[in-house]
Every structure is written in C-alpha cells, then in structure tokens.
Amino acid sequence: MRLLASLTAAAACSAAFAQTPTLPQQTSPLLARLGLQRCGTQVLDQGQWNFAPPGDCGNSTNPTAAYEPNQVLEIPVVFHILRSSSGQGNVTDANVNEQIDVLNEDFRAIAGTNGQPGYDTMIQFKLATVDPGGNATNGINRYNNTTWYNDGGNYFNSIAWDPNNYLNIYTNQASGALGYVPFLPHQGSVGSNADRVVALWSAVGKNAPIGPPYNQGRTVTHEVGHYLGMYHTFQSGCGSSACYSTGDRICDTNPEANPFFGCGNNSSCGSPDPTTNYMDYSDDLCMNRFTQEQARRMRCTLQWWRPQLAEVAGGGFSTTYCTSNLNSLGQMAQLTVTGSPVVSDNDLNFSVANLPTSVFGYLLMSQAQGNVPFFGGSSGVLCLGAPFIRFSGNVLNSGANGEIDFSPDVNSLPQGASFATGSTWNFQYWYRDVVLFPTSNTSDALEITFQ
Ligand SMILES: [Zn+2]
C-alpha cells in the first residue's frame, strides 16, 4: 500500500492514474521468504494512458531502422544513497561502481561478460562528474533519514538532480520491492522530481549484500530498462499478434503468459518464453539480453521522451565506442592510439594488442559508425559503417609478439581521404584468426575527432 501511495503522489499529472494498473505476479518461494516483491513498477496497459505523439515509443512501437544504434549515447548517473538515521542501508562506492559496470556490460553487450549474448544498444552510463551547480562530483550522495530510507517523505523533491539531465537512482528499502520506477516515460511526468529509478540498497552492485540470486546488479538493469520505455516481457500475457501495439510492444521478444522466476526455459504461449531477457523476472545470472527492437525502442525514448538526458560519447580524442568478439586466445583484440588529434602534429601511432601471433590484417577507417555482426558473427563485430577505407594500405602482420604498431602519415591518406578539422573518424582492425581459419575477427573500435 505504501508503494501505491508514493506512486500516486509521484504521478502528479493524472486523473487517469486512478485507474487501477495491473501489478504482475510478484511471488516466488524465495521472494516470499525474503519478504520482497520482484519489481514494483506498475504499468498501465494499452488504452489506460494515451499521450499525444511521439508515438514511435509510446503506447506502441515503431521499429524503424531510424532508431538503430549508430552512435554511443552516454547517460550521466547520480546515486542517492538513502540510509536510516542509524546508518542502515549503506551502499559502498565499490558497489556503486560495480553497478555502473553491470549497466554497461548489459546495455553494451560487452564480450566476456554476462551481457555478451545481448544486442548492443550503444547506450552507456557513467557516474556524473559535474553536479547541477557546475561543481566537480563523484556522482554519489549519501543521506541519513529514516523516512527516506523507508521510501517515504517524497525525498526526491528535496534532493533530485535535474531529472532532465541526470538519471537519478535512489537506494533505500524500495517500498518492499527489489526496485521500481514510478512510471514509464510515456505514462508519467518525465523531468519531474519524481522521475527516477529506485533500487533496494542491498541489491546494488556485483556480489551485493542481498546474496544470490538477486545480487548481480540486474535489478538496476531491469529498472533502467523501464526508465527507457521497456515494458515487462509478460505484459498482457500471451496477448495478440499485434506485437508492436499490445503486450510489451516488441515483436522480437516472444509473448509470455506470466513472469518467469529462476533460470531456464519455459513455453507459456506456444513459443519459447524470453526468460533470458532483462525485462523478465529471472535470476540475475540468467538474464543476459536486450533485443534489437528493445534497443530501438530505448533509443527512440531517448530521442523523443528524454531528449536532454544523454550525450553523444566520444567527443575529443580516441574514445572506444564498440567492442568485438573474443578470439582464439580468449581475448578481444584491443586498438589503442597515442599521439595528438591535431592533424598538423602528424604523430599518431596505432597499436593492436591481444592478437594471435603471425596473423595478417588491415587497419580500417570510416566516418560512419556501425555495430553489426561480421559475417553472421563468426568474424567479429563490424564497428564501421560504409564506406570504409583500408587505412593501413598494406597488409600488417602481428609477428611473434601478437601486436601491431602502425604510424601513418596523416597528410597522405589512402583514397584521397583527409582528416579535416572537426571531422570524426572511426578506426578498427580486421585480422585473420589462425585457429578459427577461414574466419576472421576484429578488434574493438575507437573514434578520433581531429583538430
Ligand atoms: Zn519491472
């Protein structure tokens, strides 16, 4: 009941909110023992709320390719740790930093992490480095207030950082749930003080104090999914075939009759349930993906509902923006660059590490970014968009050390290319992998904005 009271207060704009939303099944034997709900987010179903356009990611989804991830968007995050007056409910800096890592592993589908099987949304997160007053910050605030610790007192009206510009995450008792958001972006007051993610303090980070199976940080991944416009995969049960306008409004997640608890497979609507999706209720270590259409809906949400929130990552010199697959060494080839982005300095040196020995490859460049499996995923990830240019000209060889060093003359680029002041170029290394032969692989990719 406390949950409903706080949510109603949060949704200041709405008579429609008086309609009773459907709270999904919350119980599993484990959660019952813990005395917790899985997720306290209450989602109004179709027809109960209907804002004007942008409808591409409101009550329905338009999965147009215009929303395909093509550049990295970075969201600044502020954590508000709400402890009791006696200090209960502290979240350590280490757990906060781990939580940011989990978000990035999951939303970026980083190779070698639990999130690897997912689709790279090209949305990433960082702790805020500047507060609303323009002062340096570590993005973590702590308060001792028992009312706030109990999720009461409308703390957000006192301490929120402008929700148009920051993702505000509060940790406390979360009204008896693992976490919740007060509304989906098209169902509430984006930018109001109440606009936030709330997480149970003990479920934040990796190896969080709550213990298995909810201790690997995926409560926050799930709730940030809501915050970016995602419904539960089981919204409206098996629903209808109109999958962009009913259910979870996503067609590449199969319909699902009920929340799934635990790990494994299930089939509740005649097809495999999306039990590994972050928007189901599975155990933390058994959730490992957003889908391509979920990624598009979230990017649509950032464009239309949260236009001031994210920044385009990578302005300036040498930012890694795209990761690739592990190679036959079990490592991802890493591209780094030293020198200056000032073209007239002409002192760039590109290095590729973690390569198999004595394999050949090319350093490629393009002004367009991409993020698609190369040859169906057997050959890494293509992080460049067309057209791309063979930057290194000749074939390079990783030699006995499994490394590449390449120092280009930036005044004499292939195919008539030039690094104009203010232009951004993207770089990636393609190489043979002898063990995987005849397939190939790619390094991660970085971008440079030239001066
Ligand atoms: Zn939820």
Residues whose N, C-alpha, C, O or C-beta is under 5 A from the ligand:
A	BS01	ZN	C39 T41
